[in-house]
Amino acid sequence: MWINRCGYKVNIVYNNNKEEKNNKNDVIAAISTPIGRGAVSCIRISGEGSKEIVIKLTEPKKEFVHAKMLSCIFNGRIKDKIMAVIFENGKSYTGEESAELYFHGGKFLTEQALLSVLDAGARLAEAGEFTRRAFLNGKIDLTQAEGISDLIDGDNLEAVENAFEQSEGKTKKAINEIYDKLLEVAARAEVSIDYPEEDIEEQTRAELIEGINSVKTDVQKEIKGYYGGRIKREGVKVAITGKTNAGKSTLFNSLLQSERAIVSDEEGTTRDTIEEKMIYKGCAFVLTDTAGIRETENKVEKMGIERSKTAMKEADLILRVINDEKECPDFLDETALLVINSFQPVEEAKQTVVLKNGNSAVVLNAKTGDGINALKEELYNRGKKMSAGGGCINNPRQYAALKECESDLIRATEAAQTLTLDCVCSDLYKSLDALGRITGKNTGEAVVNEIFSRFCVGK
């Protein structure tokens, strides 16, 4: 029994020969629409022979080129009127001959349709295998594949917009431009090694250092932009902090408009961090309710306080919740926002204030909701500012490869000043290798497998 990620249960018998099962020349098929009753279900088929499988299912059997409404028989007796779309080799999502069948949505009908396609000669696709084939056939690179995955998982406007740009090749273009530039620098260094009799080494060394530094600047620009890109993809990490009974959990619930955290007058009620996502005006904010920081002998509460400190270190923005202006700290850096949680009604005109020490603050009543919208607006404005400088990279895999490239370039610069050019080229090749792993030019199979395992069956 196999259950795909859409929830359909299908009895499948696999060939025990894994190499045969995973043959890239197989025709693969999978359900591409979610489970449940609906207007339309879709089965995607890919591989040489996809068109022939569709013809086997149609009644009467006849050739067609692109898209047609056809009578179809599933499992030998189940009839339906379907739309079949054929993609010729090189013109499909996967880059190979493909087909898509659209028929009336329903759990039983969809299950029988898939079984019929498999009986006609296809095998069940693995998770992400369609997109993996698109990568292997040169239709997309790894950054575009990651963009497609993020597009599917996106839960807010900024994340979806960012993912679409990446799926369309924005990151690929930026990294390839740096790669080509570095490749030219390395090639010039090779000239001095291969043709020493031309007496151009000194000139090449001077140009080499300048060239390496230019590439290093481009790499560092992308590294710097990772912060904003990551915020667009994942959201702003916001830690709600303050002393015990300041109203942190009440504020947390009020922002979410849900009773997510337990609220009590008893000190130390919150013993652990609680995390939830809030979407406001198309931007995501990952809110973390923390335990109040205080001296305590309670072991469990101590553990919660340590987790609170960790959340504060990892946060992009810290909400410092106090109950009175007199509790305002003398200094707040740009990562902190002061929130005065009053227990009295708060007029709209008094919900945003500038204190005597110059710090701005949002005054609200977390229990009644007065001032909550003013706080959301402030969070939104700060979040937009944080993500404004977002670059092309936005996930840890890409970031780690760029950092490795930067380290190799720094070593290459140092080597160019004192060591032989073959030592310089060695570091340049390493930096090229790191850049190539971002787009998939030379990425190991384990990384590729990990990336495509995130996709659902049918994509």
Secondary structure, 3 states (H helix, E strand, C coil): CEECCCCCEECCCCCCCHHHHCCCCCCEEEECCCCCCCCEEEEEEECCCHHHHHHHHECCCCCCCCEEEEEEEECCCEEEEEEEEEECCCCCCCCCCEEEEEEECCHHHHHHHHHHHHHCCCEECCCCHHHHHHHHCCCCCHHHHHHHHHHHHCCCHHHHHHHHHHHCCHHHHHHHHHHHHHHHHHHHHHHHHHCHHHCCHHHHHHHHHHHHHHHHHHHHHHHHHHHHHHHHHHCEEEEEEECCCCCHHHHHHHHHCCCCCCCCCCCCCCCCCEEEEEEECCEEEEEEECCCCCCCCCHHHHHHHHHHHHHHHHCCEEEEEECCHHHCCCCCCCCEEEEEECCCCCCHHHCEEECCCCCEEEEEECCCCECHHHHHHHHHHHHHHHHCCCCCCCCHHHHHHHHHHHHHHHHHHHHHHHCCHHHHHHHHHHHHHHHHHHHCCCCCHHHHHHHHCCCCCCC
